[in-house]
Amino acid sequence: MPEITSRRGLLFGAAAVSAGALLTGCTSNEPSDSKDEPAGNNQPAADDKPGKQVTIGFAGPQADHGWLNAINDNAKSRAEKYSDVTLEITEGSNDTAQQIGQIETLINKKVDVLVVLPADGKALTQVGLKAMRAGIPVVNLDRIFNTPQAYRCWIGGDNYGMGLNAGHYIGEKLKGKANARVIELAGLDNLELTKQRTQGFDDALKNYPNIRKVARQAAEFTVESGQAKMAQLLQAQSRFDALWNHDDDQGVGALRAIEQAGRDDFLMVGGAGALSAFQAIKQDDGVLKATVLYPPTMAASAIDLARALGQGKGIGGMAEFEIPASITLYSAVVDKTNVDQYMPTGFK
């Protein structure tokens, strides 16, 4: 997958412009005495130049979904970029006991830093604690452990923000329409992330009194479930103006059901950032008009953070000596106005 080192908002990659370039402004044109400069101006920041060798252990769940496969691809390709990084990557597993065993193997190998996307954050908290107590800093990727003591840094997406931005996008598109009706095709209801996405969507719609959510179905993040649940929604709702679908993979099935029903009387917003969604948005000949990102590039950024940790450095573009404790990525809306910018990040 092509790499990207920038996105809207703050850039937290080690491939970013070095801190020196961003922090070297003076209030005077006269040369300044280094003794008077703020300490942050002299901080070591991770950059592309080879430094101390770092072995990073990476453990994630089984790549049984396009987004999860993209997570692995982003981690591998980012690690390959650095001559000073060795990546020890486990075979992905959705079995918590097996993933715990894989992480314990990495601990026993004495890797310098761990990057962990847990199959279940709660269930893997203890092995995160074990690593931290062994002196191995952990970058917790997306699915969060139960306690901050189990990781040095958390980086992940904004599920509430996904729903919020989807709701505002739809709200603005339907702002002038009286009695507008929207429906929602959610993900697995037993997951906290699904609840957060729905809550964000509902909260956004409260800003638009002309809009009412009239139906919601929960699918399972698969093409088959997306098609089946969308067919049910279409049968039950003869008229609506917009659909928000939580996940672009299940959206492939939803679009099949929409095509089979011959419906084109509404706009659709997706979620996550699949390449197929970007291509459909660019083509602009169907109902899919936008998608809200849940960027798998977070795995590349996690490798950047792990490398900085292993080298005892901060992040280019920030004044602090240390990397942050928590980074929440922004859920940008991608539509035809900016799809070309994000196309290289689309996952298959």
Backbone torsions as a table, in degrees:
resi	resn	phi	psi	omega
1	MET	NA	134.9	178.2
2	PRO	-59.9	146.0	-178.4
3	GLU	-93.0	154.1	173.5
4	ILE	-133.8	135.4	-178.1
5	THR	-111.9	11.6	177.1
6	SER	-147.0	154.0	173.5
7	ARG	-156.4	173.3	178.9
8	ARG	-60.7	149.5	178.8
9	GLY	86.5	-157.8	-176.5
10	LEU	-72.0	146.8	178.5
11	LEU	-105.8	117.5	-174.6
12	PHE	-112.0	31.6	178.9
13	GLY	-98.3	150.3	175.4
14	ALA	-70.8	-15.2	176.6
15	ALA	-84.6	6.6	179.7
16	ALA	-70.6	169.2	173.8
17	VAL	-57.9	139.8	-174.7
18	SER	-64.5	154.7	-178.2
19	ALA	-60.1	-32.3	-178.8
20	GLY	-60.2	-40.6	-178.6
21	ALA	-68.5	-29.0	-176.4
22	LEU	-91.4	-20.1	-171.6
23	LEU	-112.3	3.5	-174.3
24	THR	-89.0	33.1	177.6
25	GLY	-86.0	140.5	176.5
26	CYS	-116.9	153.6	178.2
27	THR	-84.5	-4.3	-179.4
28	SER	-136.4	155.8	175.8
29	ASN	-80.8	-10.3	-179.2
30	GLU	-78.2	146.0	175.1
31	PRO	-58.6	139.8	-178.3
32	SER	-105.2	150.1	176.1
33	ASP	-75.9	127.5	-176.6
34	SER	-58.8	-25.1	-179.4
35	LYS	-66.4	-23.9	-177.4
36	ASP	-92.6	-5.8	-177.8
37	GLU	-76.9	145.4	175.2
38	PRO	-59.3	148.0	-177.9
39	ALA	-58.7	-33.7	-177.8
40	GLY	-60.7	-25.2	-179.2
41	ASN	-69.2	-18.2	-178.0
42	ASN	-111.0	13.8	-177.2
43	GLN	-70.1	145.0	174.1
44	PRO	-76.8	126.7	179.6
45	ALA	-121.1	138.6	178.1
46	ALA	-63.5	139.4	176.6
47	ASP	-146.8	-168.7	-176.3
48	ASP	-75.2	-16.7	-176.1
49	LYS	-68.3	135.5	179.3
50	PRO	-57.1	139.3	178.8
51	GLY	-135.5	-147.1	179.4
52	LYS	-59.4	138.5	178.1
53	GLN	-67.0	134.6	-177.7
54	VAL	-131.0	128.8	173.8
55	THR	-101.6	119.7	-178.2
56	ILE	-109.3	125.6	173.2
57	GLY	-92.3	131.5	-178.5
58	PHE	-122.3	126.2	179.3
59	ALA	-133.0	122.6	179.5
60	GLY	-136.3	175.3	178.0
61	PRO	-77.1	174.7	178.2
62	GLN	-62.4	137.1	-177.8
63	ALA	-83.7	69.6	-178.0
64	ASP	-100.3	19.0	-177.2
65	HIS	-149.8	147.2	-177.1
66	GLY	-55.1	-40.1	-179.0
67	TRP	-66.3	-42.5	-179.5
68	LEU	-67.6	-37.2	175.9
69	ASN	-62.7	-39.4	178.0
70	ALA	-66.1	-33.3	175.7
71	ILE	-58.4	-49.4	179.8
72	ASN	-62.6	-43.9	-179.3
73	ASP	-61.6	-42.4	-179.8
74	ASN	-64.9	-40.6	179.4
75	ALA	-64.6	-46.1	-178.1
76	LYS	-64.7	-47.6	-175.8
77	SER	-66.6	-34.3	178.8
78	ARG	-69.1	-42.3	179.9
79	ALA	-62.8	-37.6	179.9
80	GLU	-65.1	-21.1	-179.3
81	LYS	-69.4	-25.8	-173.3
82	TYR	-104.8	124.6	178.0
83	SER	-72.5	-16.2	-178.2
84	ASP	-99.2	11.0	-179.6
85	VAL	-117.6	130.1	169.4
86	THR	-110.8	125.8	-178.3
87	LEU	-104.7	120.0	172.7
88	GLU	-100.7	105.7	-173.8
89	ILE	-111.4	134.6	-179.1
90	THR	-88.3	162.9	172.7
91	GLU	-76.2	123.6	-174.2
92	GLY	-59.9	145.9	179.6
93	SER	-147.1	140.6	173.4
94	ASN	-93.2	-3.9	176.7
95	ASP	-85.3	117.3	-173.8
96	THR	-62.1	-39.8	-179.9
97	ALA	-63.2	-40.4	179.6
98	GLN	-67.8	-40.3	179.4
99	GLN	-67.1	-38.8	175.6
100	ILE	-58.6	-44.9	178.7
101	GLY	-61.5	-39.7	179.0
102	GLN	-64.7	-40.1	179.4
103	ILE	-68.9	-39.4	177.5
104	GLU	-62.4	-34.8	175.5
105	THR	-62.6	-42.0	177.9
106	LEU	-65.2	-37.1	177.0
107	ILE	-63.0	-44.3	-179.3
108	ASN	-65.9	-27.7	176.9
109	LYS	-76.0	-9.2	179.1
110	LYS	60.5	47.4	172.7
111	VAL	-61.7	159.0	-176.8
112	ASP	-77.3	-38.2	-178.1
113	VAL	-144.1	147.8	175.7
114	LEU	-112.5	137.6	167.5
115	VAL	-115.4	121.3	-174.2
116	VAL	-129.1	121.5	165.8
117	LEU	-105.1	99.7	-173.7
118	PRO	-73.1	143.1	172.1
119	ALA	-61.8	-33.2	178.0
120	ASP	-146.0	111.6	-176.0
121	GLY	-58.5	-43.8	-178.6
122	LYS	-63.9	-45.5	-175.3
123	ALA	-68.2	-26.2	-176.8
124	LEU	-101.0	7.0	-179.0
125	THR	-58.4	-41.9	-176.3
126	GLN	-64.4	-36.2	179.6
127	VAL	-74.1	-28.6	172.0
128	GLY	-64.2	-43.9	176.3
129	LEU	-61.3	-40.0	-179.8
130	LYS	-61.5	-42.6	179.2
131	ALA	-64.7	-46.2	-179.0
132	MET	-62.2	-39.9	179.5
133	ARG	-69.3	-23.4	177.0
134	ALA	-84.1	2.1	178.3
135	GLY	85.1	15.6	178.7
136	ILE	-105.6	109.2	-179.6
137	PRO	-66.1	143.4	-176.8
138	VAL	-114.6	129.8	168.0
139	VAL	-98.8	109.8	-178.4
140	ASN	-85.7	116.0	-174.5
141	LEU	-98.2	113.1	170.4
142	ASP	67.7	-75.5	-177.1
143	ARG	-76.5	111.5	-163.6
144	ILE	-84.2	142.8	173.1
145	PHE	-68.5	164.7	-175.6
146	ASN	-72.4	-19.8	-178.5
147	THR	-139.5	141.6	175.6
148	PRO	-63.2	-15.0	177.3
149	GLN	-68.8	-15.5	-177.6
150	ALA	-88.8	-1.9	178.6
151	TYR	-149.0	155.7	173.8
152	ARG	-88.0	-36.6	-179.3
153	CYS	-144.8	136.4	171.8
154	TRP	-108.9	135.4	172.6
155	ILE	-134.8	133.5	-178.2
156	GLY	-171.1	-178.6	-178.0
157	GLY	-85.2	174.0	-176.9
158	ASP	-115.4	93.1	-177.2
159	ASN	-66.6	-43.1	176.1
160	TYR	-60.7	-42.8	179.8
161	GLY	-63.5	-32.9	175.1
162	MET	-58.1	-51.7	-179.4
163	GLY	-64.0	-40.8	-179.6
164	LEU	-60.8	-47.8	-177.4
165	ASN	-70.6	-34.7	175.0
166	ALA	-63.7	-43.3	-179.9
167	GLY	-64.2	-41.0	179.4
168	HIS	-69.2	-37.5	178.5
169	TYR	-62.1	-48.1	179.0
170	ILE	-65.2	-41.7	-179.9
171	GLY	-57.7	-43.3	-179.9
172	GLU	-68.5	-35.5	178.9
173	LYS	-68.6	-30.7	-176.6
174	LEU	-106.6	11.9	-172.1
175	LYS	-57.2	-36.0	-177.0
176	GLY	-93.1	6.7	-175.8
177	LYS	-101.2	123.2	179.4
178	ALA	-72.7	141.1	176.2
179	ASN	53.1	44.6	179.6
180	ALA	-70.8	144.7	-176.8
181	ARG	-123.3	132.5	177.4
182	VAL	-126.3	154.9	175.8
183	ILE	-128.8	164.8	-174.5
184	GLU	-134.0	129.1	172.2
185	LEU	-108.2	100.2	-173.3
186	ALA	-87.9	178.7	174.1
187	GLY	-95.5	-156.0	-178.6
188	LEU	-63.4	124.0	-174.9
189	ASP	-73.8	-16.0	179.2
190	ASN	-83.4	-1.7	178.6
191	LEU	-96.9	137.9	179.8
192	GLU	-62.4	-33.6	-179.0
193	LEU	-62.9	-34.7	178.0
194	THR	-66.2	-42.4	179.1
195	LYS	-63.0	-40.0	179.7
196	GLN	-66.1	-40.3	179.2
197	ARG	-64.4	-42.9	178.6
198	THR	-65.5	-40.8	-179.8
199	GLN	-62.7	-43.2	178.4
200	GLY	-62.3	-41.9	179.2
201	PHE	-62.5	-47.1	-179.9
202	ASP	-63.6	-41.0	-179.8
203	ASP	-64.7	-38.6	178.5
204	ALA	-64.7	-42.3	-177.0
205	LEU	-65.5	-20.7	177.5
206	LYS	-63.3	-19.5	178.6
207	ASN	-80.5	-4.4	-175.9
208	TYR	-127.6	89.2	-174.8
209	PRO	-64.2	-15.4	179.2
210	ASN	-83.2	-5.8	-175.3
211	ILE	-110.7	137.9	177.2
212	ARG	-131.2	132.1	173.7
213	LYS	-82.1	120.7	-171.7
214	VAL	-105.7	-13.1	-179.1
215	ALA	-160.8	153.3	176.9
216	ARG	-149.7	134.8	173.7
217	GLN	-129.2	144.4	177.2
218	ALA	-103.0	122.2	174.9
219	ALA	-100.0	-160.5	-172.2
220	GLU	-132.1	26.0	179.5
221	PHE	63.3	25.8	177.1
222	THR	-125.2	156.8	178.5
223	VAL	-59.4	-44.9	-175.9
224	GLU	-63.7	-45.2	-179.4
225	SER	-68.5	-35.7	178.0
226	GLY	-61.9	-41.6	179.7
227	GLN	-67.2	-45.1	-177.6
228	ALA	-65.4	-46.8	-177.4
229	LYS	-71.2	-33.3	177.4
230	MET	-68.2	-37.8	177.3
231	ALA	-60.8	-39.0	177.8
232	GLN	-65.0	-42.9	178.8
233	LEU	-62.7	-42.6	-179.0
234	LEU	-65.3	-36.8	179.4
235	GLN	-69.7	-36.6	-176.7
236	ALA	-82.1	-24.8	-174.5
237	GLN	-119.6	101.0	-178.0
238	SER	-74.3	-22.1	178.5
239	ARG	-143.6	128.0	168.9
240	PHE	-156.3	164.9	-171.0
241	ASP	-108.8	-21.4	-178.9
242	ALA	-156.0	150.9	177.4
243	LEU	-128.0	132.6	166.7
244	TRP	-110.1	123.1	177.2
245	ASN	-108.3	126.6	-172.8
246	HIS	-67.1	-22.2	-167.8
247	ASP	-146.6	129.3	-176.4
248	ASP	-68.7	-28.2	176.3
249	ASP	-64.4	-50.5	177.3
250	GLN	-69.3	-20.1	176.7
251	GLY	-65.2	-27.9	175.5
252	VAL	-59.4	-44.7	177.2
253	GLY	-67.7	-39.4	179.2
254	ALA	-60.8	-42.4	179.6
255	LEU	-65.5	-33.6	174.9
256	ARG	-62.6	-45.6	179.9
257	ALA	-63.4	-39.4	179.4
258	ILE	-64.2	-43.5	179.3
259	GLU	-64.9	-42.4	179.9
260	GLN	-64.1	-31.8	179.0
261	ALA	-82.6	-9.4	-179.8
262	GLY	68.1	31.8	-177.2
263	ARG	-99.4	135.3	174.9
264	ASP	-148.1	25.0	-172.3
265	ASP	-99.8	24.5	-179.2
266	PHE	-153.6	168.3	174.1
267	LEU	-108.0	149.7	-178.0
268	MET	-122.3	138.1	173.3
269	VAL	-119.6	131.1	-179.2
270	GLY	-99.2	-165.3	-178.7
271	GLY	-152.6	136.3	171.8
272	ALA	114.6	-54.5	179.3
273	GLY	114.0	45.8	177.4
274	ALA	-74.6	149.9	178.7
275	LEU	-60.2	-39.7	179.9
276	SER	-61.5	-35.8	177.9
277	ALA	-68.6	-43.9	178.1
278	PHE	-60.0	-42.1	-179.3
279	GLN	-65.1	-40.6	178.6
280	ALA	-66.6	-38.8	178.4
281	ILE	-64.3	-42.1	179.8
282	LYS	-66.0	-41.0	180.0
283	GLN	-65.8	-37.1	172.2
284	ASP	56.1	45.1	177.0
285	ASP	-124.8	19.3	178.8
286	GLY	-141.1	-164.6	-176.0
287	VAL	-79.8	-24.6	-177.1
288	LEU	-73.1	114.4	-175.4
289	LYS	-112.8	-17.3	-177.4
290	ALA	-162.7	162.0	170.1
291	THR	-142.0	151.4	-178.2
292	VAL	-106.2	126.7	-170.9
293	LEU	-72.8	142.2	161.9
294	TYR	-129.8	81.7	-158.7
295	PRO	-70.3	121.6	175.0
296	PRO	-70.2	-8.6	173.6
297	THR	-61.6	-10.6	176.3
298	MET	-58.6	-28.1	179.3
299	ALA	-69.5	-37.5	175.4
300	ALA	-64.4	-42.3	178.2
301	SER	-65.2	-34.1	177.5
302	ALA	-64.0	-37.4	175.9
303	ILE	-65.4	-42.0	176.2
304	ASP	-57.4	-45.4	-178.7
305	LEU	-65.3	-42.1	179.7
306	ALA	-63.5	-41.1	177.7
307	ARG	-62.2	-44.7	178.5
308	ALA	-61.4	-41.2	177.6
309	LEU	-61.7	-46.2	-178.0
310	GLY	-64.5	-27.3	-179.8
311	GLN	-97.5	1.3	178.2
312	GLY	66.3	37.7	-176.8
313	LYS	-120.4	165.9	173.2
314	GLY	-91.9	-159.4	-176.6
315	ILE	-115.6	134.1	175.6
316	GLY	-56.6	134.2	-179.3
317	GLY	96.0	-4.9	176.9
318	MET	-127.0	145.2	-173.3
319	ALA	-81.3	-19.1	-174.2
320	GLU	-72.3	153.8	178.2
321	PHE	-73.6	-24.7	-174.4
322	GLU	-112.6	159.5	173.4
323	ILE	-72.3	156.7	179.9
324	PRO	-64.5	163.0	176.0
325	ALA	-82.9	-22.9	-175.8
326	SER	-153.7	135.7	177.8
327	ILE	-134.4	118.5	176.3
328	THR	-105.2	122.5	-178.0
329	LEU	-79.6	150.7	-178.3
330	TYR	-82.9	139.8	178.2
331	SER	-94.8	84.0	-178.7
332	ALA	-70.3	148.2	173.1
333	VAL	-91.2	127.8	178.1
334	VAL	-109.9	120.3	174.6
335	ASP	-132.1	-165.6	-173.6
336	LYS	-66.8	-16.8	-179.0
337	THR	-76.5	-22.9	-176.3
338	ASN	-136.1	10.5	-174.1
339	VAL	-62.8	-32.5	-179.6
340	ASP	-63.1	-34.5	178.9
341	GLN	-63.4	-39.1	-173.8
342	TYR	-94.5	-10.8	-177.0
343	MET	-50.1	-42.2	-179.2
344	PRO	-63.5	-17.1	-177.9
345	THR	-93.6	-6.4	-176.5
346	GLY	-63.9	136.5	-179.8
347	PHE	-100.4	154.2	-177.4
348	LYS	-99.6	NA	NA
